[in-house]
Amino acid sequence: MAMDLRGHLDLLILAALRRTGPTHGYALIQALRERSDGTFDLPEGTVYPALHRLERAGLVVSAWHDGGGRRRRCYELTDQGLAALVTKQSEWQALVRGVAAVLAPTQGAAT
């Protein structure tokens, strides 16, 4: 089942970059998949455009690195990206609390 991540993909990428440190796109995709136990098995066509958008916004920076016989573009969280992550996490937590409150059965109500 494909999950609709609109509005949440940036949060996931920023959080993954904070956890991994500088990394290339494919390793980031793997980290998201592993950390989520396969829930976020995202295609490159979803992640790379988001990384480019985050880079244009100044939330991540990238640079080419040679290693292991391959040249790869590595992405890294900026200070502005870390601040955005903190804000997005707070917004996410408020959303989760609100959804949980709406979904929670009320006392005496049929479930």
Gaussian input, Z-matrix of N, CA and C with variables (Angstrom, degrees):
# hf/3-21g

backbone

0 1
 N
 C     1     B1
 C     2     B2     1     A1
 N     3     B3     2     A2     1     D1
 C     4     B4     3     A3     2     D2
 C     5     B5     4     A4     3     D3
 N     6     B6     5     A5     4     D4
 C     7     B7     6     A6     5     D5
 C     8     B8     7     A7     6     D6
 N     9     B9     8     A8     7     D7
 C    10    B10     9     A9     8     D8
 C    11    B11    10    A10     9     D9
 N    12    B12    11    A11    10    D10
 C    13    B13    12    A12    11    D11
 C    14    B14    13    A13    12    D12
 N    15    B15    14    A14    13    D13
 C    16    B16    15    A15    14    D14
 C    17    B17    16    A16    15    D15
 N    18    B18    17    A17    16    D16
 C    19    B19    18    A18    17    D17
 C    20    B20    19    A19    18    D18
 N    21    B21    20    A20    19    D19
 C    22    B22    21    A21    20    D20
 C    23    B23    22    A22    21    D21
 N    24    B24    23    A23    22    D22
 C    25    B25    24    A24    23    D23
 C    26    B26    25    A25    24    D24
 N    27    B27    26    A26    25    D25
 C    28    B28    27    A27    26    D26
 C    29    B29    28    A28    27    D27
 N    30    B30    29    A29    28    D28
 C    31    B31    30    A30    29    D29
 C    32    B32    31    A31    30    D30
 N    33    B33    32    A32    31    D31
 C    34    B34    33    A33    32    D32
 C    35    B35    34    A34    33    D33
 N    36    B36    35    A35    34    D34
 C    37    B37    36    A36    35    D35
 C    38    B38    37    A37    36    D36
 N    39    B39    38    A38    37    D37
 C    40    B40    39    A39    38    D38
 C    41    B41    40    A40    39    D39
 N    42    B42    41    A41    40    D40
 C    43    B43    42    A42    41    D41
 C    44    B44    43    A43    42    D42
 N    45    B45    44    A44    43    D43
 C    46    B46    45    A45    44    D44
 C    47    B47    46    A46    45    D45
 N    48    B48    47    A47    46    D46
 C    49    B49    48    A48    47    D47
 C    50    B50    49    A49    48    D48
 N    51    B51    50    A50    49    D49
 C    52    B52    51    A51    50    D50
 C    53    B53    52    A52    51    D51
 N    54    B54    53    A53    52    D52
 C    55    B55    54    A54    53    D53
 C    56    B56    55    A55    54    D54
 N    57    B57    56    A56    55    D55
 C    58    B58    57    A57    56    D56
 C    59    B59    58    A58    57    D57
 N    60    B60    59    A59    58    D58
 C    61    B61    60    A60    59    D59
 C    62    B62    61    A61    60    D60
 N    63    B63    62    A62    61    D61
 C    64    B64    63    A63    62    D62
 C    65    B65    64    A64    63    D63
 N    66    B66    65    A65    64    D64
 C    67    B67    66    A66    65    D65
 C    68    B68    67    A67    66    D66
 N    69    B69    68    A68    67    D67
 C    70    B70    69    A69    68    D68
 C    71    B71    70    A70    69    D69
 N    72    B72    71    A71    70    D70
 C    73    B73    72    A72    71    D71
 C    74    B74    73    A73    72    D72
 N    75    B75    74    A74    73    D73
 C    76    B76    75    A75    74    D74
 C    77    B77    76    A76    75    D75
 N    78    B78    77    A77    76    D76
 C    79    B79    78    A78    77    D77
 C    80    B80    79    A79    78    D78
 N    81    B81    80    A80    79    D79
 C    82    B82    81    A81    80    D80
 C    83    B83    82    A82    81    D81
 N    84    B84    83    A83    82    D82
 C    85    B85    84    A84    83    D83
 C    86    B86    85    A85    84    D84
 N    87    B87    86    A86    85    D85
 C    88    B88    87    A87    86    D86
 C    89    B89    88    A88    87    D87
 N    90    B90    89    A89    88    D88
 C    91    B91    90    A90    89    D89
 C    92    B92    91    A91    90    D90
 N    93    B93    92    A92    91    D91
 C    94    B94    93    A93    92    D92
 C    95    B95    94    A94    93    D93
 N    96    B96    95    A95    94    D94
 C    97    B97    96    A96    95    D95
 C    98    B98    97    A97    96    D96
 N    99    B99    98    A98    97    D97
 C   100   B100    99    A99    98    D98
 C   101   B101   100   A100    99    D99
 N   102   B102   101   A101   100   D100
 C   103   B103   102   A102   101   D101
 C   104   B104   103   A103   102   D102
 N   105   B105   104   A104   103   D103
 C   106   B106   105   A105   104   D104
 C   107   B107   106   A106   105   D105
 N   108   B108   107   A107   106   D106
 C   109   B109   108   A108   107   D107
 C   110   B110   109   A109   108   D108
 N   111   B111   110   A110   109   D109
 C   112   B112   111   A111   110   D110
 C   113   B113   112   A112   111   D111
 N   114   B114   113   A113   112   D112
 C   115   B115   114   A114   113   D113
 C   116   B116   115   A115   114   D114
 N   117   B117   116   A116   115   D115
 C   118   B118   117   A117   116   D116
 C   119   B119   118   A118   117   D117
 N   120   B120   119   A119   118   D118
 C   121   B121   120   A120   119   D119
 C   122   B122   121   A121   120   D120
 N   123   B123   122   A122   121   D121
 C   124   B124   123   A123   122   D122
 C   125   B125   124   A124   123   D123
 N   126   B126   125   A125   124   D124
 C   127   B127   126   A126   125   D125
 C   128   B128   127   A127   126   D126
 N   129   B129   128   A128   127   D127
 C   130   B130   129   A129   128   D128
 C   131   B131   130   A130   129   D129
 N   132   B132   131   A131   130   D130
 C   133   B133   132   A132   131   D131
 C   134   B134   133   A133   132   D132
 N   135   B135   134   A134   133   D133
 C   136   B136   135   A135   134   D134
 C   137   B137   136   A136   135   D135
 N   138   B138   137   A137   136   D136
 C   139   B139   138   A138   137   D137
 C   140   B140   139   A139   138   D138
 N   141   B141   140   A140   139   D139
 C   142   B142   141   A141   140   D140
 C   143   B143   142   A142   141   D141
 N   144   B144   143   A143   142   D142
 C   145   B145   144   A144   143   D143
 C   146   B146   145   A145   144   D144
 N   147   B147   146   A146   145   D145
 C   148   B148   147   A147   146   D146
 C   149   B149   148   A148   147   D147
 N   150   B150   149   A149   148   D148
 C   151   B151   150   A150   149   D149
 C   152   B152   151   A151   150   D150
 N   153   B153   152   A152   151   D151
 C   154   B154   153   A153   152   D152
 C   155   B155   154   A154   153   D153
 N   156   B156   155   A155   154   D154
 C   157   B157   156   A156   155   D155
 C   158   B158   157   A157   156   D156
 N   159   B159   158   A158   157   D157
 C   160   B160   159   A159   158   D158
 C   161   B161   160   A160   159   D159
 N   162   B162   161   A161   160   D160
 C   163   B163   162   A162   161   D161
 C   164   B164   163   A163   162   D162
 N   165   B165   164   A164   163   D163
 C   166   B166   165   A165   164   D164
 C   167   B167   166   A166   165   D165
 N   168   B168   167   A167   166   D166
 C   169   B169   168   A168   167   D167
 C   170   B170   169   A169   168   D168
 N   171   B171   170   A170   169   D169
 C   172   B172   171   A171   170   D170
 C   173   B173   172   A172   171   D171
 N   174   B174   173   A173   172   D172
 C   175   B175   174   A174   173   D173
 C   176   B176   175   A175   174   D174
 N   177   B177   176   A176   175   D175
 C   178   B178   177   A177   176   D176
 C   179   B179   178   A178   177   D177
 N   180   B180   179   A179   178   D178
 C   181   B181   180   A180   179   D179
 C   182   B182   181   A181   180   D180
 N   183   B183   182   A182   181   D181
 C   184   B184   183   A183   182   D182
 C   185   B185   184   A184   183   D183
 N   186   B186   185   A185   184   D184
 C   187   B187   186   A186   185   D185
 C   188   B188   187   A187   186   D186
 N   189   B189   188   A188   187   D187
 C   190   B190   189   A189   188   D188
 C   191   B191   190   A190   189   D189
 N   192   B192   191   A191   190   D190
 C   193   B193   192   A192   191   D191
 C   194   B194   193   A193   192   D192
 N   195   B195   194   A194   193   D193
 C   196   B196   195   A195   194   D194
 C   197   B197   196   A196   195   D195
 N   198   B198   197   A197   196   D196
 C   199   B199   198   A198   197   D197
 C   200   B200   199   A199   198   D198
 N   201   B201   200   A200   199   D199
 C   202   B202   201   A201   200   D200
 C   203   B203   202   A202   201   D201
 N   204   B204   203   A203   202   D202
 C   205   B205   204   A204   203   D203
 C   206   B206   205   A205   204   D204
 N   207   B207   206   A206   205   D205
 C   208   B208   207   A207   206   D206
 C   209   B209   208   A208   207   D207
 N   210   B210   209   A209   208   D208
 C   211   B211   210   A210   209   D209
 C   212   B212   211   A211   210   D210
 N   213   B213   212   A212   211   D211
 C   214   B214   213   A213   212   D212
 C   215   B215   214   A214   213   D213
 N   216   B216   215   A215   214   D214
 C   217   B217   216   A216   215   D215
 C   218   B218   217   A217   216   D216
 N   219   B219   218   A218   217   D217
 C   220   B220   219   A219   218   D218
 C   221   B221   220   A220   219   D219
 N   222   B222   221   A221   220   D220
 C   223   B223   222   A222   221   D221
 C   224   B224   223   A223   222   D222
 N   225   B225   224   A224   223   D223
 C   226   B226   225   A225   224   D224
 C   227   B227   226   A226   225   D225
 N   228   B228   227   A227   226   D226
 C   229   B229   228   A228   227   D227
 C   230   B230   229   A229   228   D228
 N   231   B231   230   A230   229   D229
 C   232   B232   231   A231   230   D230
 C   233   B233   232   A232   231   D231
 N   234   B234   233   A233   232   D232
 C   235   B235   234   A234   233   D233
 C   236   B236   235   A235   234   D234
 N   237   B237   236   A236   235   D235
 C   238   B238   237   A237   236   D236
 C   239   B239   238   A238   237   D237
 N   240   B240   239   A239   238   D238
 C   241   B241   240   A240   239   D239
 C   242   B242   241   A241   240   D240
 N   243   B243   242   A242   241   D241
 C   244   B244   243   A243   242   D242
 C   245   B245   244   A244   243   D243
 N   246   B246   245   A245   244   D244
 C   247   B247   246   A246   245   D245
 C   248   B248   247   A247   246   D246
 N   249   B249   248   A248   247   D247
 C   250   B250   249   A249   248   D248
 C   251   B251   250   A250   249   D249
 N   252   B252   251   A251   250   D250
 C   253   B253   252   A252   251   D251
 C   254   B254   253   A253   252   D252
 N   255   B255   254   A254   253   D253
 C   256   B256   255   A255   254   D254
 C   257   B257   256   A256   255   D255
 N   258   B258   257   A257   256   D256
 C   259   B259   258   A258   257   D257
 C   260   B260   259   A259   258   D258
 N   261   B261   260   A260   259   D259
 C   262   B262   261   A261   260   D260
 C   263   B263   262   A262   261   D261
 N   264   B264   263   A263   262   D262
 C   265   B265   264   A264   263   D263
 C   266   B266   265   A265   264   D264
 N   267   B267   266   A266   265   D265
 C   268   B268   267   A267   266   D266
 C   269   B269   268   A268   267   D267
 N   270   B270   269   A269   268   D268
 C   271   B271   270   A270   269   D269
 C   272   B272   271   A271   270   D270
 N   273   B273   272   A272   271   D271
 C   274   B274   273   A273   272   D272
 C   275   B275   274   A274   273   D273
 N   276   B276   275   A275   274   D274
 C   277   B277   276   A276   275   D275
 C   278   B278   277   A277   276   D276
 N   279   B279   278   A278   277   D277
 C   280   B280   279   A279   278   D278
 C   281   B281   280   A280   279   D279
 N   282   B282   281   A281   280   D280
 C   283   B283   282   A282   281   D281
 C   284   B284   283   A283   282   D282
 N   285   B285   284   A284   283   D283
 C   286   B286   285   A285   284   D284
 C   287   B287   286   A286   285   D285
 N   288   B288   287   A287   286   D286
 C   289   B289   288   A288   287   D287
 C   290   B290   289   A289   288   D288
 N   291   B291   290   A290   289   D289
 C   292   B292   291   A291   290   D290
 C   293   B293   292   A292   291   D291
 N   294   B294   293   A293   292   D292
 C   295   B295   294   A294   293   D293
 C   296   B296   295   A295   294   D294
 N   297   B297   296   A296   295   D295
 C   298   B298   297   A297   296   D296
 C   299   B299   298   A298   297   D297
 N   300   B300   299   A299   298   D298
 C   301   B301   300   A300   299   D299
 C   302   B302   301   A301   300   D300
 N   303   B303   302   A302   301   D301
 C   304   B304   303   A303   302   D302
 C   305   B305   304   A304   303   D303
 N   306   B306   305   A305   304   D304
 C   307   B307   306   A306   305   D305
 C   308   B308   307   A307   306   D306
 N   309   B309   308   A308   307   D307
 C   310   B310   309   A309   308   D308
 C   311   B311   310   A310   309   D309
 N   312   B312   311   A311   310   D310
 C   313   B313   312   A312   311   D311
 C   314   B314   313   A313   312   D312
 N   315   B315   314   A314   313   D313
 C   316   B316   315   A315   314   D314
 C   317   B317   316   A316   315   D315
 N   318   B318   317   A317   316   D316
 C   319   B319   318   A318   317   D317
 C   320   B320   319   A319   318   D318
 N   321   B321   320   A320   319   D319
 C   322   B322   321   A321   320   D320
 C   323   B323   322   A322   321   D321
 N   324   B324   323   A323   322   D322
 C   325   B325   324   A324   323   D323
 C   326   B326   325   A325   324   D324
 N   327   B327   326   A326   325   D325
 C   328   B328   327   A327   326   D326
 C   329   B329   328   A328   327   D327
 N   330   B330   329   A329   328   D328
 C   331   B331   330   A330   329   D329
 C   332   B332   331   A331   330   D330

   B1=1.4535
   B2=1.5271
   B3=1.3057
   B4=1.4565
   B5=1.5274
   B6=1.3075
   B7=1.4540
   B8=1.5318
   B9=1.3024
   B10=1.4536
   B11=1.5265
   B12=1.3172
   B13=1.4626
   B14=1.5211
   B15=1.3178
   B16=1.4632
   B17=1.5191
   B18=1.3125
   B19=1.4549
   B20=1.5224
   B21=1.3327
   B22=1.4564
   B23=1.5227
   B24=1.3161
   B25=1.4570
   B26=1.5209
   B27=1.3289
   B28=1.4646
   B29=1.5272
   B30=1.3153
   B31=1.4643
   B32=1.5221
   B33=1.3139
   B34=1.4620
   B35=1.5230
   B36=1.3190
   B37=1.4583
   B38=1.5210
   B39=1.3223
   B40=1.4650
   B41=1.5272
   B42=1.3222
   B43=1.4678
   B44=1.5288
   B45=1.3178
   B46=1.4675
   B47=1.5192
   B48=1.3297
   B49=1.4613
   B50=1.5242
   B51=1.3170
   B52=1.4674
   B53=1.5227
   B54=1.3190
   B55=1.4670
   B56=1.5330
   B57=1.3410
   B58=1.4667
   B59=1.5165
   B60=1.3348
   B61=1.4579
   B62=1.5161
   B63=1.3264
   B64=1.4662
   B65=1.5298
   B66=1.3157
   B67=1.4614
   B68=1.5143
   B69=1.3084
   B70=1.4630
   B71=1.5247
   B72=1.3106
   B73=1.4605
   B74=1.5133
   B75=1.3291
   B76=1.4635
   B77=1.5282
   B78=1.3350
   B79=1.4700
   B80=1.5262
   B81=1.3116
   B82=1.4598
   B83=1.5270
   B84=1.3339
   B85=1.4643
   B86=1.5262
   B87=1.3251
   B88=1.4673
   B89=1.5308
   B90=1.3304
   B91=1.4645
   B92=1.5245
   B93=1.3221
   B94=1.4697
   B95=1.5321
   B96=1.3253
   B97=1.4624
   B98=1.5326
   B99=1.3233
   B100=1.4620
   B101=1.5227
   B102=1.3225
   B103=1.4709
   B104=1.5340
   B105=1.3325
   B106=1.4691
   B107=1.5311
   B108=1.3228
   B109=1.4671
   B110=1.5205
   B111=1.3316
   B112=1.4540
   B113=1.5148
   B114=1.3190
   B115=1.4691
   B116=1.5206
   B117=1.3302
   B118=1.4584
   B119=1.5227
   B120=1.3206
   B121=1.4624
   B122=1.5173
   B123=1.3205
   B124=1.4568
   B125=1.5177
   B126=1.3285
   B127=1.4592
   B128=1.5325
   B129=1.3213
   B130=1.4648
   B131=1.5280
   B132=1.3149
   B133=1.4556
   B134=1.5174
   B135=1.3145
   B136=1.4613
   B137=1.5235
   B138=1.3228
   B139=1.4608
   B140=1.5267
   B141=1.3339
   B142=1.4666
   B143=1.5275
   B144=1.3230
   B145=1.4756
   B146=1.5333
   B147=1.3286
   B148=1.4672
   B149=1.5242
   B150=1.3216
   B151=1.4731
   B152=1.5255
   B153=1.3124
   B154=1.4665
   B155=1.5237
   B156=1.3210
   B157=1.4726
   B158=1.5337
   B159=1.3362
   B160=1.4696
   B161=1.5261
   B162=1.3244
   B163=1.4641
   B164=1.5309
   B165=1.3206
   B166=1.4788
   B167=1.5256
   B168=1.3261
   B169=1.4651
   B170=1.5306
   B171=1.3415
   B172=1.4616
   B173=1.5250
   B174=1.3329
   B175=1.4671
   B176=1.5252
   B177=1.3160
   B178=1.4631
   B179=1.5271
   B180=1.3228
   B181=1.4533
   B182=1.5220
   B183=1.3168
   B184=1.4574
   B185=1.5141
   B186=1.3236
   B187=1.4587
   B188=1.5126
   B189=1.3307
   B190=1.4534
   B191=1.5173
   B192=1.3344
   B193=1.4683
   B194=1.5193
   B195=1.3257
   B196=1.4612
   B197=1.5191
   B198=1.3030
   B199=1.4601
   B200=1.5052
   B201=1.3112
   B202=1.4481
   B203=1.5190
   B204=1.3428
   B205=1.4552
   B206=1.5160
   B207=1.3317
   B208=1.4729
   B209=1.5225
   B210=1.2935
   B211=1.4596
   B212=1.5198
   B213=1.3225
   B214=1.4730
   B215=1.5167
   B216=1.3164
   B217=1.4661
   B218=1.5220
   B219=1.3272
   B220=1.4679
   B221=1.5198
   B222=1.3060
   B223=1.4611
   B224=1.5167
   B225=1.3359
   B226=1.4588
   B227=1.5231
   B228=1.3035
   B229=1.4617
   B230=1.5290
   B231=1.3144
   B232=1.4645
   B233=1.5324
   B234=1.3298
   B235=1.4663
   B236=1.5291
   B237=1.3256
   B238=1.4629
   B239=1.5304
   B240=1.3174
   B241=1.4622
   B242=1.5111
   B243=1.3244
   B244=1.4655
   B245=1.5255
   B246=1.3277
   B247=1.4733
   B248=1.5300
   B249=1.3335
   B250=1.4687
   B251=1.5226
   B252=1.3223
   B253=1.4638
   B254=1.5167
   B255=1.3129
   B256=1.4733
   B257=1.5294
   B258=1.3275
   B259=1.4685
   B260=1.5222
   B261=1.3375
   B262=1.4668
   B263=1.5293
   B264=1.3413
   B265=1.4699
   B266=1.5235
   B267=1.3213
   B268=1.4659
   B269=1.5222
   B270=1.3276
   B271=1.4627
   B272=1.5271
   B273=1.3379
   B274=1.4639
   B275=1.5288
   B276=1.3241
   B277=1.4598
   B278=1.5303
   B279=1.3276
   B280=1.4646
   B281=1.5270
   B282=1.3332
   B283=1.4583
   B284=1.5238
   B285=1.3188
   B286=1.4660
   B287=1.5266
   B288=1.3275
   B289=1.4772
   B290=1.5237
   B291=1.3287
   B292=1.4579
   B293=1.5190
   B294=1.3298
   B295=1.4657
   B296=1.5270
   B297=1.3293
   B298=1.4704
   B299=1.5245
   B300=1.3257
   B301=1.4454
   B302=1.5207
   B303=1.3256
   B304=1.4646
   B305=1.5248
   B306=1.3288
   B307=1.4531
   B308=1.5204
   B309=1.3183
   B310=1.4636
   B311=1.5309
   B312=1.3312
   B313=1.4751
   B314=1.5282
   B315=1.3145
   B316=1.4710
   B317=1.5217
   B318=1.3115
   B319=1.4623
   B320=1.5151
   B321=1.3138
   B322=1.4528
   B323=1.5099
   B324=1.3266
   B325=1.4726
   B326=1.5274
   B327=1.2865
   B328=1.4690
   B329=1.5180
   B330=1.3255
   B331=1.4609
   B332=1.4982
   A1=109.05
   A2=117.62
   A3=122.07
   A4=108.81
   A5=115.23
   A6=120.67
   A7=109.13
   A8=117.14
   A9=122.39
   A10=108.33
   A11=116.62
   A12=121.32
   A13=113.06
   A14=117.28
   A15=118.61
   A16=110.31
   A17=114.75
   A18=120.35
   A19=113.72
   A20=117.86
   A21=120.08
   A22=113.06
   A23=117.55
   A24=120.86
   A25=111.74
   A26=117.34
   A27=119.92
   A28=110.46
   A29=117.06
   A30=121.31
   A31=110.63
   A32=117.20
   A33=120.86
   A34=111.59
   A35=117.26
   A36=120.62
   A37=111.19
   A38=116.83
   A39=119.86
   A40=111.09
   A41=116.67
   A42=120.37
   A43=111.05
   A44=116.65
   A45=119.78
   A46=110.65
   A47=117.61
   A48=120.15
   A49=111.78
   A50=116.90
   A51=119.00
   A52=109.69
   A53=116.52
   A54=121.82
   A55=111.57
   A56=117.01
   A57=120.34
   A58=113.57
   A59=116.69
   A60=119.30
   A61=108.05
   A62=117.12
   A63=119.63
   A64=110.78
   A65=116.04
   A66=120.20
   A67=110.38
   A68=115.43
   A69=120.29
   A70=109.35
   A71=115.59
   A72=121.43
   A73=114.60
   A74=117.37
   A75=119.04
   A76=111.16
   A77=117.08
   A78=120.11
   A79=110.57
   A80=117.05
   A81=121.10
   A82=110.37
   A83=116.25
   A84=120.99
   A85=110.21
   A86=116.55
   A87=120.98
   A88=111.06
   A89=116.76
   A90=120.56
   A91=111.14
   A92=117.17
   A93=120.79
   A94=110.50
   A95=116.38
   A96=121.23
   A97=110.50
   A98=116.89
   A99=120.78
   A100=112.01
   A101=116.57
   A102=120.72
   A103=111.34
   A104=116.81
   A105=121.36
   A106=112.22
   A107=117.46
   A108=121.56
   A109=111.89
   A110=115.84
   A111=121.34
   A112=115.72
   A113=117.70
   A114=120.07
   A115=110.77
   A116=116.98
   A117=121.60
   A118=109.33
   A119=115.60
   A120=122.91
   A121=106.18
   A122=115.48
   A123=121.80
   A124=112.23
   A125=116.96
   A126=119.96
   A127=111.13
   A128=115.24
   A129=120.65
   A130=110.69
   A131=117.01
   A132=121.91
   A133=113.62
   A134=116.72
   A135=121.52
   A136=110.28
   A137=116.61
   A138=121.23
   A139=112.37
   A140=117.77
   A141=118.82
   A142=113.17
   A143=120.05
   A144=118.00
   A145=112.03
   A146=117.14
   A147=119.83
   A148=110.53
   A149=117.68
   A150=120.76
   A151=110.38
   A152=117.38
   A153=120.60
   A154=111.04
   A155=116.87
   A156=121.17
   A157=110.02
   A158=116.76
   A159=120.85
   A160=110.91
   A161=115.87
   A162=119.54
   A163=110.46
   A164=116.87
   A165=119.83
   A166=111.12
   A167=116.53
   A168=120.90
   A169=112.81
   A170=116.90
   A171=120.14
   A172=113.97
   A173=117.12
   A174=120.36
   A175=112.37
   A176=116.85
   A177=122.12
   A178=108.02
   A179=115.25
   A180=122.10
   A181=107.25
   A182=115.29
   A183=118.72
   A184=109.82
   A185=113.65
   A186=120.76
   A187=107.80
   A188=115.54
   A189=120.20
   A190=109.79
   A191=115.82
   A192=121.92
   A193=108.58
   A194=115.07
   A195=120.55
   A196=107.56
   A197=115.45
   A198=119.43
   A199=110.08
   A200=115.50
   A201=119.14
   A202=112.97
   A203=115.75
   A204=118.69
   A205=114.98
   A206=116.78
   A207=120.28
   A208=109.76
   A209=114.40
   A210=120.74
   A211=107.14
   A212=115.64
   A213=120.16
   A214=110.59
   A215=114.12
   A216=120.14
   A217=107.34
   A218=115.49
   A219=120.78
   A220=109.04
   A221=114.77
   A222=122.37
   A223=109.35
   A224=115.00
   A225=120.84
   A226=109.60
   A227=115.74
   A228=122.84
   A229=110.10
   A230=117.56
   A231=121.65
   A232=108.68
   A233=116.29
   A234=119.78
   A235=110.24
   A236=115.86
   A237=120.67
   A238=109.90
   A239=117.21
   A240=121.88
   A241=111.60
   A242=116.73
   A243=120.30
   A244=110.65
   A245=116.54
   A246=120.33
   A247=110.46
   A248=116.60
   A249=120.42
   A250=110.49
   A251=116.81
   A252=120.56
   A253=111.00
   A254=117.57
   A255=121.25
   A256=109.96
   A257=116.83
   A258=121.20
   A259=111.00
   A260=116.67
   A261=121.05
   A262=111.39
   A263=116.99
   A264=119.83
   A265=110.66
   A266=117.44
   A267=120.76
   A268=111.05
   A269=116.24
   A270=120.33
   A271=110.43
   A272=116.65
   A273=121.39
   A274=110.14
   A275=117.28
   A276=120.69
   A277=111.07
   A278=117.59
   A279=120.86
   A280=110.26
   A281=116.87
   A282=121.04
   A283=111.00
   A284=116.75
   A285=121.35
   A286=110.41
   A287=116.85
   A288=119.74
   A289=110.82
   A290=116.35
   A291=120.29
   A292=112.42
   A293=117.24
   A294=120.91
   A295=110.08
   A296=116.70
   A297=120.02
   A298=110.59
   A299=117.30
   A300=120.46
   A301=111.58
   A302=116.54
   A303=120.34
   A304=111.10
   A305=117.41
   A306=121.37
   A307=114.10
   A308=117.50
   A309=121.01
   A310=109.71
   A311=116.13
   A312=118.27
   A313=109.43
   A314=114.68
   A315=118.49
   A316=107.84
   A317=115.74
   A318=119.95
   A319=109.87
   A320=115.46
   A321=121.62
   A322=113.81
   A323=117.47
   A324=119.47
   A325=109.48
   A326=115.53
   A327=120.63
   A328=108.53
   A329=117.17
   A330=120.52
   A331=111.73
   D1=126.09
   D2=178.18
   D3=-79.22
   D4=135.39
   D5=-178.48
   D6=-100.11
   D7=135.51
   D8=178.32
   D9=-81.70
   D10=111.76
   D11=-176.20
   D12=-105.30
   D13=10.50
   D14=-179.12
   D15=-52.46
   D16=128.76
   D17=179.38
   D18=86.73
   D19=-10.61
   D20=-177.46
   D21=-120.65
   D22=-12.70
   D23=-177.45
   D24=-62.64
   D25=-41.86
   D26=179.50
   D27=-60.00
   D28=-43.65
   D29=177.81
   D30=-58.24
   D31=-46.54
   D32=-179.00
   D33=-63.28
   D34=-43.30
   D35=-179.60
   D36=-66.42
   D37=-45.69
   D38=178.90
   D39=-60.74
   D40=-42.93
   D41=179.65
   D42=-65.61
   D43=-40.13
   D44=179.05
   D45=-65.59
   D46=-40.35
   D47=178.46
   D48=-65.79
   D49=-35.15
   D50=176.35
   D51=-62.79
   D52=-39.33
   D53=-178.05
   D54=-73.13
   D55=-43.83
   D56=-174.22
   D57=-83.63
   D58=-26.18
   D59=-168.46
   D60=76.87
   D61=-169.00
   D62=-178.33
   D63=-56.22
   D64=130.52
   D65=-178.68
   D66=-156.57
   D67=161.69
   D68=177.82
   D69=-86.96
   D70=163.99
   D71=-172.57
   D72=-58.10
   D73=-43.79
   D74=-178.25
   D75=-64.62
   D76=-40.18
   D77=177.62
   D78=-64.95
   D79=-33.73
   D80=176.86
   D81=-65.68
   D82=-42.80
   D83=177.06
   D84=-60.35
   D85=-43.34
   D86=178.09
   D87=-63.33
   D88=-42.39
   D89=-179.83
   D90=-62.36
   D91=-41.14
   D92=178.06
   D93=-63.96
   D94=-42.63
   D95=179.83
   D96=-64.33
   D97=-48.27
   D98=-177.28
   D99=-66.93
   D100=-45.85
   D101=-177.48
   D102=-63.34
   D103=-30.67
   D104=-177.43
   D105=-97.15
   D106=11.28
   D107=-177.00
   D108=52.58
   D109=39.93
   D110=175.56
   D111=87.95
   D112=-4.89
   D113=179.53
   D114=-62.24
   D115=-41.40
   D116=-178.97
   D117=-106.25
   D118=78.73
   D119=175.47
   D120=-99.55
   D121=81.31
   D122=-168.42
   D123=-92.08
   D124=138.99
   D125=177.25
   D126=-74.62
   D127=154.49
   D128=178.06
   D129=-56.68
   D130=-35.04
   D131=-179.01
   D132=-66.67
   D133=-10.83
   D134=174.94
   D135=-98.25
   D136=-43.49
   D137=-172.60
   D138=-76.12
   D139=-45.75
   D140=-175.98
   D141=-63.40
   D142=-43.60
   D143=175.50
   D144=-60.66
   D145=-36.10
   D146=177.72
   D147=-66.56
   D148=-41.52
   D149=176.97
   D150=-61.00
   D151=-42.64
   D152=179.25
   D153=-64.69
   D154=-40.17
   D155=177.81
   D156=-63.91
   D157=-43.66
   D158=179.01
   D159=-64.78
   D160=-34.86
   D161=178.11
   D162=-67.95
   D163=-43.88
   D164=177.77
   D165=-60.88
   D166=-31.95
   D167=179.84
   D168=-81.19
   D169=-4.75
   D170=178.83
   D171=83.00
   D172=11.42
   D173=-177.83
   D174=-88.58
   D175=-22.42
   D176=173.04
   D177=-136.34
   D178=156.86
   D179=172.46
   D180=-123.60
   D181=156.95
   D182=178.19
   D183=-135.33
   D184=156.59
   D185=176.88
   D186=-153.63
   D187=152.13
   D188=177.58
   D189=-80.26
   D190=136.97
   D191=177.60
   D192=-131.72
   D193=139.96
   D194=174.20
   D195=-100.93
   D196=129.54
   D197=178.40
   D198=-168.81
   D199=141.40
   D200=178.49
   D201=62.77
   D202=27.18
   D203=179.02
   D204=79.10
   D205=5.53
   D206=-179.31
   D207=-128.86
   D208=146.65
   D209=174.12
   D210=-98.42
   D211=122.20
   D212=-177.35
   D213=-132.61
   D214=148.35
   D215=173.76
   D216=-86.89
   D217=123.87
   D218=179.24
   D219=-106.63
   D220=142.66
   D221=-177.30
   D222=-112.51
   D223=144.36
   D224=-177.65
   D225=-141.66
   D226=142.40
   D227=177.79
   D228=-69.67
   D229=135.75
   D230=174.28
   D231=-92.74
   D232=172.22
   D233=174.85
   D234=-61.03
   D235=-38.94
   D236=177.59
   D237=-65.25
   D238=-36.52
   D239=177.29
   D240=-66.56
   D241=-39.39
   D242=177.47
   D243=-64.31
   D244=-41.85
   D245=177.30
   D246=-62.95
   D247=-41.84
   D248=177.99
   D249=-63.71
   D250=-38.75
   D251=178.03
   D252=-61.14
   D253=-44.98
   D254=179.40
   D255=-59.76
   D256=-44.33
   D257=178.79
   D258=-63.44
   D259=-47.25
   D260=-178.82
   D261=-64.10
   D262=-35.51
   D263=177.46
   D264=-65.12
   D265=-41.97
   D266=178.08
   D267=-62.60
   D268=-43.20
   D269=178.40
   D270=-62.98
   D271=-41.83
   D272=179.84
   D273=-63.04
   D274=-44.92
   D275=-179.24
   D276=-62.94
   D277=-38.53
   D278=176.85
   D279=-65.05
   D280=-40.96
   D281=177.77
   D282=-62.23
   D283=-45.57
   D284=-179.90
   D285=-60.96
   D286=-44.17
   D287=178.44
   D288=-61.02
   D289=-43.92
   D290=-179.50
   D291=-64.68
   D292=-44.53
   D293=178.76
   D294=-63.66
   D295=-43.61
   D296=179.74
   D297=-60.92
   D298=-39.20
   D299=-179.97
   D300=-66.00
   D301=-39.12
   D302=179.00
   D303=-70.38
   D304=-38.74
   D305=-177.61
   D306=-78.57
   D307=-21.66
   D308=-177.00
   D309=-65.79
   D310=134.23
   D311=177.13
   D312=-68.10
   D313=145.61
   D314=176.62
   D315=-88.65
   D316=155.76
   D317=179.91
   D318=-62.10
   D319=132.87
   D320=177.20
   D321=83.45
   D322=-6.69
   D323=179.92
   D324=-87.58
   D325=148.24
   D326=176.56
   D327=-70.91
   D328=140.45
   D329=179.55
   D330=-108.06

